[in-house]
Amino acid sequence: MAYGKPHLTLHECKGALRDILDTFNLPENVAKLDEARLAAGNDMLKSMQNIFPTATQMQIQVIERYGFLADGEGLVQFTKVVRSYEDQDPDVRLLNSQVRSILLPPVTVTHPNVNQNGGS
């Protein structure tokens, strides 16, 4: 397969995103991601150190099959292609938001109640 800067059709883009989600949901990968989440707790920095590299490696294995380089640059190129289709297609937008929710899980942030009495 020729490597470089591949062009994905809209259909291929959706397929790649579905393949990434399927890869994330393989039992052995669910276990790896759960372990990384457990190690990270509710700490965003630890999430980036534990979850992100694990999930990124899984993504790279998928995008390589679509002609992208199996490295960070290939993932950046793939992400740019996905972003270009997000504006055109609601399915791509939904699939990519599902991928992002795995990469960047919600972090609980407590906000101080500035106005506890409801008045000024």
N, C-alpha and C positions, 0 to 999 in steps of 0.2 A: 504494500500500500504506500502511495506517495504521501510524504509528510510535508508540512508547510502550513500555509494558511488556507484551510479548506473552506469551501462554501457549503453551507447546509441549506436545503430547502426547508420550508416551513414544516412539512411532514417529517423530515429527518430530525429537525430540532425537537419536535414533540416526542418523537421516538427516543431520542437521546435522553431527554428529561425523564420520560417514563422508565427507561432502562436504569437511570441513576436511582430513581425512587425504588425500583425493584431490587437493585443492588443493596440499598440501605436496608431493605426489609428482609433480606436473606437472614435466616436464623443466626448464623455465625456473626454476621455484621451487626445485627440488633444487639447481640451480646457484647461486641466490642464497643459499640456506641454507648450502651448502658453503663459499661464499666468506665468509660471516659467521663460520662455525665456524673457518675457517682464520685469519681475522683475530683471533679471540678466543683461539685456542690453548687452553690449559688454565686460563685465568684466568676465574674466575666473574664478576668485575665486567665484564670485557670481553665475556663471553657475554651478560650482561644488556644491555650497550650495543649489541651487534651482532646477535645472534641474535634476542633477544626482540622488538625493534621490527619486524624483517623478518617474523617469523612472526605477530606480532600483526596486522599489516596484512593478511596473507593471511587470517587468521581473520575479521577485520572484513568483508572482502569477501563471505565466505560467510554470516555471521550476518545481514547486512543483507537477504538474500533470505528470511530467516525472520521478518522484521518487527522486528528489533532495530536500534537506532540504530547508525550507522556510525562509532562513536567508542569511547573507552575506557569510558564509562558503559554503552553497549550490550553491550560485551564482559563487563563485570562482571555485568550482568543475566543474560546468557547463561550465564556460569559458575555463577551461583547456581542457575539452573534445572537445569543438568547435575548439580550437586552434590546437588540434591534427588532426582534419579532414580538417582544412584549407589547409594544405600542400598537401592533397590527392585529394581534390575536389574543382573545381573552383566555383561551386554553393554555397558551404558552405562559401568560401572566399567572394563571392559577398553578400550573405545574412548577414554575420557578419559585413561587411563594412557598409551595410545599417543600421544595429543596432547601430554601433559605430557612424555613422553620426548623429543619433538622440541623443545619449548620449553626444557626444562631438561635438557640432556644430562649424562651422568655426568661428574663431575670426579674425577680421580685424586688421592687424598689419601694422603700417606705418613705413617704413624704411627711414632713412635720405638718401638723394641722396649724396653719398660721392664724386662722381666725376661728378659734374654738367656740366662741359665744355667738357666732352668726351675725354679729354687728360690727360697726367700726369703732 
